[in-house]
Amino acid sequence: MLVPSLLMLAGFVVLIKGADLFVDGAARLAQGMNVSPMAIGLTVVAFGTSAPELFVNISAATSGSTDISLGNVLGSNIANVLLILGISALIRPLTVSRGTVWKAIPFSLLAAVMLWVLASDVYIDGAVAAAISRSDGLVLLGYFVIFVAYSAAIAAPVAGLPEVIPVPPDEAVRVALKMTIGFCGLLFGGRWIVDSAVELGEFLDVAQSVLGLTVVALGTSLPELATSVMAARRGDVEIAVGNVVGSNIFNVFFILGVSAILRPLPFNPAANVDMGVMMAASVTLFIFMFTGRVRIMDRWEGTWVLLIYLLYIAYLLYPLFSNGFPMGSAG
């Protein structure tokens, strides 16, 4: 297992450097255009850091590993809020704009609720089995189009703001090159980590659903983690929060929409627990905007969400350890 371990280590190095370049380019882009950092976080950064989830889900859907497709999105969205924002808040309290609190975060919650509705064929329609069908995938993509239009609207210049000097052409090329290199680092670094983590998971004989919710979800969330942590360290907290919220919206509406169109995704009712945790995470984030200091996620709140995440992971892994962790299925 030496090669997967070394590949994972290399992935971390490439991923973190890629995140540094990508966030620096995104922040410069926000400064050089009449676009808010929040809008950049919701769109460009969120899409770039969601690329690993997209490619993993396409691969999983086409190969028939649908448990990984759904588990990857659910686990990634849970990790985004509870793990990534928790760590980011420990680095620097996250001050969030009023628009983020009343528009972006509720949109993320809407994505979670709509996914639950589309996956509740048994409870709502009385069907024998539940699945996210191709038509459901088209509905999710429809919501994605609405989200893109919404992001374009909040990115429009706002009356009363001072004029912003555009990025000079020569600087624009450097910014574009920096973001491109950073994006490639995020993509390849995340992919290496996921591939090596999947191989290690198979060696331990872990079920696909648990693998998708834990190892794969954490692996594909590493770009969001690296990007948000770098943004928090630089003081670009709006990019840190916008990256997480935008990524959650992308994951549900776009990535699951594409995955379901490629292959309908059967939904195990047991996953309702994970769906509930995902919705509860969005609600918790919204509530934290009004507890303590208004529109600020403090360090103590970051500590709380990290503890909740650790309890959730313990809940997922407890059956494995209680039954005696199976080892040596490969080799």
Phi, psi and omega per residue, in radians:
M1 nan 0.283 -3.109
L2 -1.211 -0.750 -3.086
V3 -1.084 -0.855 3.091
P4 -1.039 -0.640 3.141
S5 -1.144 -0.757 3.106
L6 -1.154 -0.656 3.116
L7 -1.134 -0.663 3.101
M8 -1.143 -0.735 3.119
L9 -1.086 -0.766 3.098
A10 -1.089 -0.665 3.116
G11 -1.076 -0.709 3.108
F12 -1.055 -0.786 -3.114
V13 -1.086 -0.861 -3.126
V14 -1.117 -0.701 -3.101
L15 -1.108 -0.846 -3.081
I16 -1.153 -0.726 3.100
K17 -1.151 -0.695 3.103
G18 -1.093 -0.698 3.121
A19 -1.117 -0.705 3.140
D20 -1.067 -0.818 3.140
L21 -1.153 -0.713 -3.066
F22 -1.188 -0.758 3.133
V23 -1.177 -0.707 3.129
D24 -1.071 -0.749 3.104
G25 -1.153 -0.698 -3.141
A26 -1.149 -0.709 3.123
A27 -1.142 -0.707 3.111
R28 -1.155 -0.655 3.108
L29 -1.112 -0.701 3.127
A30 -1.164 -0.599 -3.138
Q31 -1.303 -0.576 -3.053
G32 -1.535 -0.132 3.110
M33 -2.171 2.828 3.130
N34 -1.470 1.001 -3.095
V35 -2.274 2.392 -3.112
S36 -1.307 2.606 3.049
P37 -0.994 -0.563 3.129
M38 -1.084 -0.737 -3.141
A39 -1.153 -0.675 3.081
I40 -1.090 -0.755 3.127
G41 -1.098 -0.673 -3.101
L42 -1.220 -0.433 -3.003
T43 -2.016 -1.375 -3.012
V44 -1.053 -0.924 -3.084
V45 -1.158 -0.756 -3.114
A46 -1.093 -0.740 -3.139
F47 -1.173 -0.734 -3.137
G48 -1.083 -0.759 -3.104
T49 -1.363 -0.243 3.083
S50 -1.558 -0.058 -3.120
A51 -0.991 -0.743 3.106
P52 -1.030 -0.740 3.093
E53 -1.033 -0.720 -3.116
L54 -1.079 -0.875 -3.084
F55 -1.213 -0.647 3.083
V56 -1.119 -0.756 -3.115
N57 -1.187 -0.674 3.088
I58 -1.090 -0.785 3.121
S59 -1.106 -0.752 -3.124
A60 -1.168 -0.714 -3.122
A61 -1.164 -0.769 -3.108
T62 -1.213 -0.458 3.135
S63 -1.600 -0.064 3.109
G64 1.555 0.095 3.132
S65 -1.526 1.155 -3.017
T66 -1.207 -0.470 3.085
D67 -1.083 -0.634 3.113
I68 -1.212 -0.690 -3.134
S69 -1.014 -0.902 -3.109
L70 -1.246 -0.774 -3.136
G71 -1.092 -0.610 3.128
N72 -1.075 -0.800 -3.127
V73 -1.201 -0.838 3.132
L74 -1.039 -0.862 -3.120
G75 -1.120 -0.674 3.135
S76 -1.148 -0.758 -3.135
N77 -1.144 -0.657 3.085
I78 -1.139 -0.794 3.140
A79 -1.131 -0.615 -3.127
N80 -1.004 -0.819 -3.070
V81 -1.419 -0.903 -3.002
L82 -1.350 -0.687 -3.091
L83 -1.573 -0.945 -2.993
I84 -1.244 -0.842 3.097
L85 -1.170 -0.548 3.079
G86 -1.076 -0.848 3.126
I87 -1.143 -0.735 -3.141
S88 -1.072 -0.692 3.138
A89 -1.188 -0.541 3.081
L90 -1.180 -0.593 3.127
I91 -1.256 -0.787 -3.118
R92 -2.727 2.211 3.088
P93 -0.901 2.359 -3.014
L94 -1.653 1.849 3.081
T95 -1.501 2.197 -3.019
V96 -2.075 2.424 -3.128
S97 -1.238 2.817 3.141
R98 -1.072 -0.680 -3.140
G99 -1.087 -0.641 3.106
T100 -1.120 -0.754 -3.084
V101 -1.137 -0.750 -3.008
W102 -1.653 -0.213 -3.086
K103 -2.137 -0.981 -3.022
A104 -1.221 -0.857 -3.104
I105 -1.123 -0.780 3.056
P106 -1.068 -0.563 3.092
F107 -1.126 -0.668 3.081
S108 -1.125 -0.697 3.087
L109 -1.141 -0.667 3.085
L110 -1.035 -0.711 3.120
A111 -1.042 -0.770 3.134
A112 -1.129 -0.756 -3.126
V113 -1.148 -0.755 -3.141
M114 -1.114 -0.652 3.098
L115 -1.108 -0.726 3.117
W116 -1.109 -0.728 3.131
V117 -1.081 -0.811 -3.102
L118 -1.183 -0.456 -3.127
A119 -1.607 0.023 -3.047
S120 -1.771 0.791 3.121
D121 -1.054 -0.642 -3.106
V122 -1.183 -0.765 -3.063
Y123 -1.406 -0.656 -3.053
I124 -1.553 -0.798 -3.068
D125 -1.752 -0.143 -3.094
G126 1.252 0.413 3.141
A127 -1.231 2.789 3.136
V128 -1.247 -0.695 -3.126
A129 -2.360 2.696 -3.134
A130 -1.867 2.552 3.097
A131 -2.788 2.648 2.972
I132 -1.596 1.794 -3.003
S133 -1.414 3.100 3.089
R134 -1.119 -0.660 3.096
S135 -1.148 -0.644 3.052
D136 -1.087 -0.675 3.106
G137 -1.072 -0.683 3.097
L138 -1.143 -0.661 3.086
V139 -1.077 -0.782 3.128
L140 -1.074 -0.729 3.114
L141 -1.153 -0.572 3.065
G142 -1.081 -0.752 3.074
Y143 -1.127 -0.582 3.111
F144 -1.105 -0.707 3.096
V145 -1.071 -0.738 3.103
I146 -1.070 -0.734 3.137
F147 -1.086 -0.741 3.128
V148 -1.099 -0.749 3.107
A149 -1.094 -0.689 3.104
Y150 -1.108 -0.765 -3.138
S151 -1.112 -0.677 3.102
A152 -1.117 -0.613 -3.130
A153 -1.183 -0.757 -3.117
I154 -1.335 -0.247 3.108
A155 -1.482 -0.164 -3.116
A156 -1.171 2.617 3.111
P157 -0.985 2.510 -3.106
V158 -1.877 2.281 -3.133
A159 -1.069 2.414 3.089
G160 1.721 -0.289 3.112
L161 -1.387 2.568 3.111
P162 -1.114 2.650 -3.118
E163 -1.171 2.421 -3.135
V164 -1.860 2.298 -3.135
I165 -1.297 2.202 -3.121
P166 -1.097 2.772 3.085
V167 -1.228 2.222 3.085
P168 -1.039 2.654 -3.098
P169 -0.954 -0.752 -3.131
D170 -1.160 -0.648 3.097
E171 -1.211 -0.635 -3.140
A172 -1.062 -0.669 3.120
V173 -1.128 -0.735 3.138
R174 -1.140 -0.723 3.128
V175 -1.111 -0.778 -3.140
A176 -1.095 -0.709 3.136
L177 -1.154 -0.717 3.140
K178 -1.107 -0.766 -3.141
M179 -1.182 -0.613 3.119
T180 -1.144 -0.804 3.111
I181 -1.103 -0.747 3.111
G182 -1.086 -0.721 3.121
F183 -1.080 -0.744 3.116
C184 -1.105 -0.672 3.091
G185 -1.106 -0.737 3.088
L186 -1.089 -0.777 -3.065
L187 -1.157 -0.937 -3.071
F188 -1.273 -0.676 3.106
G189 -1.085 -0.802 3.103
G190 -1.095 -0.685 -3.122
R191 -1.154 -0.747 3.117
W192 -1.066 -0.735 -3.123
I193 -1.122 -0.775 -3.126
V194 -1.123 -0.804 -3.116
D195 -1.036 -0.795 -3.125
S196 -1.222 -0.611 3.125
A197 -1.187 -0.680 3.099
V198 -1.098 -0.719 3.131
E199 -1.125 -0.702 3.092
L200 -1.160 -0.663 3.117
G201 -1.134 -0.688 3.111
E202 -1.153 -0.600 3.101
F203 -1.095 -0.584 3.137
L204 -1.517 -0.024 3.087
D205 1.053 0.932 3.131
V206 -1.695 2.423 -3.133
A207 -1.061 2.640 -3.104
Q208 -1.046 -0.708 -3.102
S209 -1.107 -0.776 3.118
V210 -1.189 -0.675 3.114
L211 -1.072 -0.738 -3.138
G212 -1.158 -0.664 -3.102
L213 -1.330 -0.379 -3.040
T214 -2.015 -1.383 -3.011
V215 -1.097 -0.900 -3.103
V216 -1.167 -0.756 3.141
A217 -1.080 -0.761 3.119
L218 -1.155 -0.706 3.140
G219 -1.080 -0.809 -3.120
T220 -1.327 -0.264 3.087
S221 -1.533 -0.122 -3.124
L222 -1.061 -0.664 3.059
P223 -1.045 -0.741 3.088
E224 -1.091 -0.704 3.135
L225 -1.099 -0.880 -3.116
A226 -1.097 -0.746 -3.104
T227 -1.159 -0.810 -3.110
S228 -1.186 -0.681 3.115
V229 -1.128 -0.770 3.105
M230 -1.085 -0.723 -3.141
A231 -1.133 -0.709 3.117
A232 -1.125 -0.711 3.131
R233 -1.129 -0.596 3.136
R234 -1.411 -0.196 -3.101
G235 1.605 0.028 3.120
D236 -1.514 1.145 -3.012
V237 -1.181 -0.471 3.109
E238 -1.154 -0.631 3.066
I239 -1.179 -0.676 3.138
A240 -1.064 -0.822 -3.133
V241 -1.279 -0.780 -3.136
G242 -1.061 -0.615 3.106
N243 -1.070 -0.788 -3.115
V244 -1.193 -0.867 -3.117
V245 -1.109 -0.806 3.134
G246 -1.116 -0.675 3.117
S247 -1.101 -0.729 3.112
N248 -1.073 -0.701 3.116
I249 -1.168 -0.781 3.100
F250 -1.033 -0.771 -3.076
N251 -1.022 -0.766 -3.089
V252 -1.368 -0.984 -2.994
F253 -1.268 -0.730 -3.068
F254 -1.629 -0.967 -3.012
I255 -1.183 -0.824 3.098
L256 -1.195 -0.578 3.086
G257 -1.062 -0.838 3.108
V258 -1.114 -0.761 -3.121
S259 -1.057 -0.754 -3.114
A260 -1.193 -0.575 3.095
I261 -1.196 -0.677 3.106
L262 -1.156 -0.740 3.132
R263 -2.758 2.158 3.095
P264 -0.918 2.465 -3.043
L265 -1.851 1.846 3.065
P266 -1.034 2.452 -3.103
F267 -2.003 2.052 3.097
N268 -1.404 2.174 -3.136
P269 -0.932 -0.445 3.107
A270 -1.087 -0.410 -3.140
A271 -1.287 -0.109 3.074
N272 -1.049 -0.521 3.088
V273 -1.097 -0.820 3.137
D274 -1.152 -0.656 3.085
M275 -1.088 -0.727 3.122
G276 -1.117 -0.699 3.114
V277 -1.113 -0.705 3.133
M278 -1.087 -0.780 3.120
M279 -1.179 -0.700 3.137
A280 -1.106 -0.601 3.121
A281 -1.111 -0.752 3.119
S282 -1.145 -0.713 3.119
V283 -1.124 -0.742 3.137
T284 -1.058 -0.764 3.111
L285 -1.042 -0.732 3.132
F286 -1.130 -0.752 -3.137
I287 -1.118 -0.688 -3.113
F288 -1.097 -0.365 3.114
M289 -1.219 -0.218 -3.097
F290 -2.100 0.015 3.080
T291 -1.789 2.576 -3.084
G292 1.150 -2.248 3.084
R293 -1.419 2.248 -3.037
V294 -1.123 2.367 3.120
R295 1.053 0.484 3.070
I296 -2.313 2.247 3.027
M297 -1.647 1.828 -3.063
D298 -1.390 3.018 -3.120
R299 -1.108 -0.653 -3.124
W300 -1.168 -0.577 3.086
E301 -1.244 -0.637 3.049
G302 -1.088 -0.667 3.102
T303 -1.105 -0.730 -3.141
W304 -1.080 -0.814 -3.092
V305 -1.196 -0.553 3.060
L306 -1.129 -0.720 3.097
L307 -1.108 -0.706 3.100
I308 -1.082 -0.703 3.133
Y309 -1.139 -0.732 3.121
L310 -1.101 -0.667 3.086
L311 -1.135 -0.673 3.124
Y312 -1.136 -0.772 3.110
I313 -1.117 -0.686 3.091
A314 -1.081 -0.685 3.097
Y315 -1.064 -0.712 -3.132
L316 -1.205 -0.692 -3.027
L317 -1.570 -0.241 -3.087
Y318 -0.975 -0.801 3.140
P319 -1.035 -0.564 -3.134
L320 -1.162 -0.802 -3.100
F321 -1.319 -0.582 -3.110
S322 -1.207 -0.484 3.133
N323 -1.644 0.082 -3.102
G324 1.507 1.909 -3.040
F325 -1.115 2.078 -3.128
P326 -1.248 2.348 -3.125
M327 -2.290 2.735 2.954
G328 1.363 0.475 3.090
S329 -1.271 -0.328 3.089
A330 -2.042 2.444 2.956
G331 1.954 nan nan
